[in-house]
C-alpha cells in the first residue's frame, strides 16, 4: 500500500522585464509492503483445491517492510528581459532507510542561461545566428535507493525448524552509519541555431562526482557476509561531452532531406579512494583509471612445443605459470584497458520524395569487449559442449603454429591454461561497430486518390531492423557480446496502414 | 500588517510540521524480524540463534556440513570417482582445483557464516542483561563448540585460515591467516570451555553435550600430535557408558543409534543430501559417484562393511559400488537418518592411534580390534609400532570411508598424500593436499596469502 501527498504552492508574476516563478512544496510518502503466503500440499481431491484446510500439509511465509519519505523543496525561476534565466532550487529530504540522526539531507542546485542571440551585438555582428544559448548549472542531488531496514542489525526466523524449535539467523552486518549518497553535477551547454534554425547544434559537457555513493561494499567472506551497505569513501567521476547536429539539408517542394547526428564521449575515473591498498578493492581498482578497467595477463599465444597457452609475466618473460592478482598485489596482471565505450552515437537520415519516404538510422560505438574465445575457454574444451569450428585448428603436433591450445579430456594443465586465458588479453578485443539499426521505406497514396476512396490515409511500408553491421569483432555480435546468446534479430516487416 | 500576520502564521505551521517530520520518517523494525538486542534479551531466543546455524548447516544442499565435506575430499583422495561430466567436480578428482572453483568458495563462505553467527551469539549473550549466568555459560559453551568444529574443518581443507572471533567487519575484513599454532590454540581453548560449560547428554545427540566436546577435542589433539591428551579425552567418551558400538552395521547411522555422539537433524527433507547424492534412483541406474576400484579391492574378504555400507549397481554387466551408509535417496524416506558427525567408532580409532604413538601397543591393538571385530574381522596380526599404526590407518580408511573427508585429511596429516596419490592422479603435486584459497577471498582481503602451488 502506498500513499503520497504532495502539497505545492506556486507564485507567478510577469512584469514588463521579468517573469518570476516561485514554487514551494513538499512530499509525504509511505509505502507499506505486507505479504503473507500459505501453501498447501497433498490434496487428494481437486474439489478441495480452493480450501487450504483440504491440504495435508501447509507452510507459511511472510514479509513486511515500511518505507517513509518526506521532502520540502523550494524553487525560484526568473527570466529577465527574455535573455537571462536564473533557476535556483533547494530541498531537504528525509528517508526512513537511514538510521536515527542520519535520515535527513540537504540538496540544491543553481542554473543560469543566457540567450545571447537576443543581445544587440549578436543581432548586428552575428546575423547568421538565429539562436544562441549558453547555460551552466551546478547541483547536488541525493539518493536513498537502498533496501529498507539495512541500518538495523537483524535476525530472521528460519524457514525450517530444528527438533521442533525455530531458529534465527543473522541477516546483515551492523552498520548504522550510512546516509544519503550525494552526487555533485556540473553541466555547461551551448546551443546554436543557424539560417533560421535550419541547422541546430548543441553541445553539453558534464561532470558528475559521487563521493559517498551507497554501495554494497565487497568484503571477504571471513566477515560472515560478502558485503556491507555503506557510503563508499571513494570519489568517482563521470565526465562526458555530448554533441548533436540537426540539419535540414534540402527542403524543396518534392524532395526533402533531414539529417541528424549525435556523439557522446563518456569517461569514467576513480578520482580518489583513501585506503585503497588496504581495502577489498586493492587489486580491482586503480586511482586515475576507470572502474571498468580490466586487469589480466598479457597473452603470448600458444607454445609450439607443449601446445599450451602461455603468457607474459610482470618482467616481460614468457611463462606457462603466470601469477594472478591477489593478497593486495597485481603480480603478473597488467592493465588491459577498459570496457567503457570511447564514444557512441547515432545518425538519422530522412528523405522524402513526393509520396515516398525513406528513413535510415545508423548506430555506432567504439569500444573493447570480451570476444568469443574468452567465453569458450571459460568451459574448457574437452567437456561435452558445442565448440567453434576454429577449434579444428587446435594444436596437435609439436612445431605447429596456431592460436588455439591443445584439446584435452583431462582436467589438467590445458584446463588451467584455459582458465588463465580467460583472464588474459587474448579474451578481449575490439568490439566497435557501425550497425544499420533501421531502414524504413514507405509510400503514401496521394491525397487526391485517398479522397476518392473516402479514406484519410493509405500507406505501404517496409522496415528492416539490424540489417547489417560493419565490425571486426571476434564473436557473433559486438553489441550483446554473448557467444551463447541470441544476437539482435534481423527482422524485416512490411505492411499496409489505413486510416479512416 | 496582513502580510506580516500571514508570514508569522506560515512560520508557526512550518515549525510544528518540522518537529513532526522527524517522527514521520521513523519506521521501527520489520514485523517478521528481530534486532540483535531482542534476540539476546532472553535465553530461549538466544538458544534459537544457535539453532538457526544448525538449520542452515543441515538444510543447505551439499553444504560444508551436509555432504560436501564428504563428497569433494573423497573425490580428491582415493575414494570416489564421478560418472558424469561436471567441470567443478573434475577439478577435485584431478587434484587440480582452480582458485575460482565455486565449491571451495562455498566451503569458505559457509564456514565463516557459521563462525559469524557463533561470534554474534557469544558477544550477544555476554552483554545481555536478561539471561542468567548459568544460561550464559551454557549458550557460550555451545557456540564455542560449533566455532571450534567449523575452524577445524576449514583447517583441514585449506590449512591455516584467518582467525575471526568478533563480529566487527572492519577488523575481520583485513585479518591475515593465523598461524597453525594460533588456530589450534583457539580451537582447543574453545573446546575446553565447551567441555566445561556444556551439560550432560540430552539423549537425542542433536545438540552437543560435554562429551561431544571431549570427542571433538580428542580428534583435534590427535591431529595436533598431542597423543596423551587425545587418549584422555577419547577415554572420557568411551568409558562414559553413554555410547556403545552398534553390532548391526545397518543400525550405526540410524537416528536412534547409540553410537552417535553428535548428529545434525534434517531440516525440511526426510533424507540426507549425501544419501540423495550417492544412492541411485533405481537398482539399474548408474551411480553418479562410484567407489574407486582401489578402495573396493582393499577391503579384506568377510568385511561386513562391504555388504552393509556399500551398495552395488550392475549396469551393462559392470559393477558400480557406491557409498551406502545413508540409505535414503529422494524417493525413500525410511529409515530415519540424520547427519552423523561424530561417532564412537572414530573415538576407538583415535585412541588406538594415540596409544600406539605413545608406545602402548597392547591398548592400541585392543581398540583397533574392537572396530575390526565389529566389522566381522579377526584380530589384527600387526605387531610393532609401525605396522600397528599402518593397520590403524588402514582401518580408518575402511571404517570412515566417504565420511567427513576423514581419508583425505588422514593422508595429509600422516604425510601419505604424495605416496598414495601420485600413482593415481597424473600431474599430482605435493601442494595439492590443500585446496587453494578462493580467488574472491584473496582479492577481497589484501592481507590473505595463497597456499603454495596455486
Contacts between the chains, C-beta under 8 A, distances in Angstrom:
chain1	res1	chain2	res2	distance
A	28	B	24	7.0
A	34	B	31	7.8
A	62	B	32	5.4
A	63	B	32	6.3
A	64	B	30	5.0
A	64	B	31	4.3
A	64	B	32	5.1
A	65	B	30	5.7
A	66	B	27	4.2
A	66	B	28	7.4
A	66	B	30	7.7
A	67	B	27	7.1
A	68	B	24	6.0
A	68	B	25	5.0
A	68	B	26	7.8
A	68	B	27	5.7
A	69	B	25	7.3
A	70	B	21	5.3
A	70	B	24	5.3
A	70	B	25	5.7
A	94	B	21	6.2
A	94	B	22	7.5
A	94	B	24	7.2
A	94	B	25	4.4
A	95	B	25	6.3
A	96	B	25	4.6
A	96	B	26	6.8
A	96	B	27	4.2
A	100	B	26	7.8
A	103	B	22	7.5
A	103	B	25	4.9
A	104	B	22	8.0
A	104	B	25	7.9
A	148	B	27	7.3
A	148	B	30	7.4
A	149	B	27	7.7
A	149	B	29	6.6
A	149	B	30	5.4
A	149	B	33	7.5
A	152	B	29	5.9
A	152	B	35	5.5
A	153	B	35	6.0
A	153	B	36	4.2
A	154	B	29	7.4
A	154	B	30	7.3
A	154	B	33	4.7
A	154	B	34	7.0
A	154	B	35	6.3
A	154	B	36	7.8
A	155	B	33	6.5
A	155	B	34	4.9
A	155	B	35	7.5
A	155	B	36	6.7
A	155	B	39	4.9
A	155	B	49	6.6
A	155	B	52	7.5
A	156	B	32	6.8
A	156	B	33	4.8
A	156	B	34	7.7
A	157	B	32	7.4
A	157	B	48	7.8
A	158	B	51	7.7
A	158	B	52	5.3
A	158	B	55	4.5
A	158	B	56	7.2
A	158	B	59	7.9
A	158	B	267	7.8
A	159	B	59	7.7
A	159	B	268	7.3
A	160	B	55	5.2
A	160	B	58	8.0
A	160	B	59	5.4
A	160	B	267	3.7
A	160	B	268	4.4
A	161	B	55	7.2
A	161	B	267	7.4
A	162	B	51	4.4
A	162	B	54	5.2
A	162	B	55	5.1
A	162	B	58	7.7
A	162	B	206	7.4
A	162	B	265	5.5
A	162	B	267	6.7
A	163	B	204	6.8
A	163	B	206	5.8
A	163	B	265	5.4
A	165	B	47	7.8
A	165	B	48	6.5
A	165	B	51	5.7
A	166	B	48	5.8
A	166	B	51	7.3
A	167	B	48	5.2
A	167	B	49	7.4
A	167	B	50	7.6
A	167	B	51	3.5
A	167	B	52	3.4
A	167	B	53	7.3
A	167	B	54	6.7
A	167	B	55	4.5
A	167	B	56	8.0
A	168	B	34	6.7
A	168	B	39	5.7
A	168	B	45	7.2
A	168	B	48	4.9
A	168	B	49	4.9
A	168	B	51	7.7
A	168	B	52	4.5
A	169	B	52	4.0
A	169	B	53	7.0
A	169	B	55	7.6
A	169	B	56	5.8
A	169	B	117	6.6
A	170	B	36	8.0
A	170	B	52	7.9
A	170	B	116	6.6
A	170	B	117	5.6
A	170	B	120	5.7
A	171	B	33	6.7
A	173	B	167	7.6
A	173	B	169	4.9
A	174	B	36	7.2
A	174	B	167	7.2
A	175	B	169	7.9
A	218	B	444	5.6
A	219	B	169	5.9
A	219	B	173	5.0
A	219	B	444	6.3
A	220	B	172	8.0
A	220	B	173	5.7
A	220	B	440	7.8
A	220	B	441	5.0
A	220	B	444	3.9
A	220	B	445	3.9
A	220	B	448	6.7
A	221	B	105	7.6
A	221	B	108	5.5
A	221	B	109	4.1
A	221	B	112	4.9
A	221	B	113	7.4
A	221	B	440	7.6
A	221	B	441	6.1
A	221	B	444	7.8
A	222	B	108	7.9
A	222	B	112	4.8
A	222	B	161	7.6
A	222	B	162	4.8
A	222	B	164	5.3
A	222	B	172	5.6
A	222	B	173	7.4
A	222	B	175	6.0
A	222	B	441	7.2
A	222	B	445	6.9
A	223	B	112	7.3
A	223	B	116	7.1
A	223	B	164	7.5
A	223	B	169	4.2
A	223	B	172	4.5
A	223	B	173	5.1
A	224	B	112	5.7
A	224	B	113	5.7
A	224	B	115	7.0
A	224	B	116	2.4
A	224	B	117	7.4
A	224	B	119	7.6
A	224	B	120	7.9
A	224	B	164	7.9
A	224	B	167	7.0
A	224	B	169	7.5
A	224	B	172	7.4
A	225	B	113	7.5
A	225	B	116	7.2
A	225	B	169	7.6
A	226	B	109	6.9
A	228	B	169	5.7
A	277	B	446	6.7
A	278	B	174	6.2
A	278	B	446	6.0
A	279	B	446	7.3
A	280	B	173	6.6
A	280	B	443	7.7
A	280	B	444	4.2
A	280	B	445	6.9
A	280	B	446	7.9
A	282	B	443	7.9
A	282	B	446	4.4
A	283	B	443	5.3
A	283	B	446	7.6
A	284	B	443	6.7
A	324	B	99	7.1
A	324	B	439	7.0
A	325	B	443	6.4
A	326	B	99	7.9
A	326	B	439	6.7
A	326	B	442	3.5
A	326	B	443	5.5
A	326	B	448	7.6
A	326	B	450	5.9
A	327	B	442	5.9
A	327	B	445	7.9
A	327	B	446	6.1
A	327	B	447	7.2
A	327	B	448	5.9
A	327	B	449	5.2
A	327	B	450	6.6
A	328	B	446	2.8
A	328	B	447	7.1
A	379	B	87	6.8
A	380	B	87	6.9
A	383	B	85	5.9
A	383	B	87	6.0
A	384	B	85	5.6
A	410	B	94	6.4
A	410	B	426	7.0
A	411	B	87	7.3
A	411	B	90	4.0
A	411	B	91	5.5
A	411	B	93	7.3
A	411	B	94	3.9
A	411	B	96	5.4
A	412	B	94	6.2
A	412	B	96	6.1
A	412	B	426	6.7
A	412	B	427	5.1
A	413	B	427	6.8
A	415	B	90	7.9
A	415	B	91	7.8
A	415	B	96	6.9
A	415	B	98	7.8
A	416	B	96	6.4
A	416	B	98	6.8
A	419	B	98	5.4
A	419	B	100	6.9
